[in-house]
Amino acid sequence: MNHFEKYCTQFVHSVGSKEGAISPTLTNSASFGYSTPQIAEGIFDGSVKKPLYSRMGNPTTAKLESIIAQMDGGIGAVATSSGMGASSLAIMSIVSSGDEIISVGGLFGGTYALFSETLSRFGVSTSFFDVDQLEAIQNTITEKTKIIFLESVGNPNMRLPDIKAIAKIANDAGVALIVDNTITPLSIEPLSLGADIVVYSTTKILSGNSSALGGCVVFRAINKESDKFKTARYQDLHKIIEKVGDMALIPIAKKRALRDLGMSANAHASYQTMLGLETLALRLPRIMQSVAIVAEALDKAGLSVNHPSLKSHPHHQRYLSDFQNGCGTLLTIDLQTKEKAYQFLNASKLVTITANIGDSRTLALHMASTIYSDFDAETKKFLGITDGLIRISIGLENPQDIIEDFLNAAK
Ligand SMILES: *Cc1c(COP(=O)(O)O)cnc(C)c1O
């Protein structure tokens, strides 16, 4: 059976209701009335499950959270205002000044800047590694290391991590593993591979149509007996874990990040995201099949294409064995110079030039002059940003139309 088939049923039935309004109910209220002071007290201490205030949670957003939590086999999820909001929430709920983060693979420009420019201002330092530097990653872990942060596909370097091996390092050392699975929802199930927390930008393929900025963080349950979050490394989380038990990572995220930093999802975006999510399991395999077809055709035509579906890619075996149906919507082409890259983008009739990825339409962007224009030469080299590099996110168009357009544009 196609690995995605089970999600086709799951998504349409969890987004729609069988009775009354079929489309999810959109609750646009910022705040909520409490019928009595006793109920208010219960809502605030968590014993009454009713909405408190939309910064802390909203019924429409809660529906989205439960669908994404179920998708990844998590105990719960917290939706956020953006993908960066999701990464910030996951990280800020765990780290304190003096702590260390290990970042593996990727890396999305915003996440790189969060680590290197923002968290560093608050005394949290990050070391960056390529996906295959397993020994160095292991040797860098100290008692101050709170998080190993991993991107499931290098964006835009297209390198694939051995997630199981990195999860083993994290679990042997008792360090939390956060996986940014924005690019490979459904293809990878990070929690079942040993991760603790999964973050998504739902802006991308999850909603798929550029209609809503959003993010989501999925958490696993805290184990009854031994659990890395119950060790001395995570001492400042123990109070909430003792009080709440297996769901503890949710109130930890809400109280230590969402409440005070306010990266909360808005209900309308959550609604839009659910409408997109409903068809994710159809859109994504179609696009991933096209990505492989396009990559092969461009490679045959002599263009410098980077995609793990190509036999020449160093992680081709990993692509086949670890990633179901493909590894997302991205591929890159290197046209050697900025001039040639601009020529390609100007000549293409099909691409939309934008910083987004994971849309129904094919999107493209010259990397060095846009997202990475602020980065120094050494960082660009580490992240695989060359002068002629164009990142392409394949859409739902007929793949032959895409190939024809690209070959024309590259002439
Ligand atoms: C886009 C993206 C983000 C950030 O998401 P926003 O919704 O734009 O804030 C984080 N990680 C990855 C891999 C992304 O592609």
Boltz pocket constraint, residues with backbone or C-beta under 6 A from the ligand:
constraints:
  - pocket:
      binder: B
      contacts: [[A, 81], [A, 82], [A, 83], [A, 84], [A, 85], [A, 108], [A, 110], [A, 111], [A, 151], [A, 153], [A, 155], [A, 180], [A, 182], [A, 183], [A, 201], [A, 202], [A, 203], [A, 204], [A, 213], [A, 214], [A, 215], [A, 357]]
      max_distance: 6.0
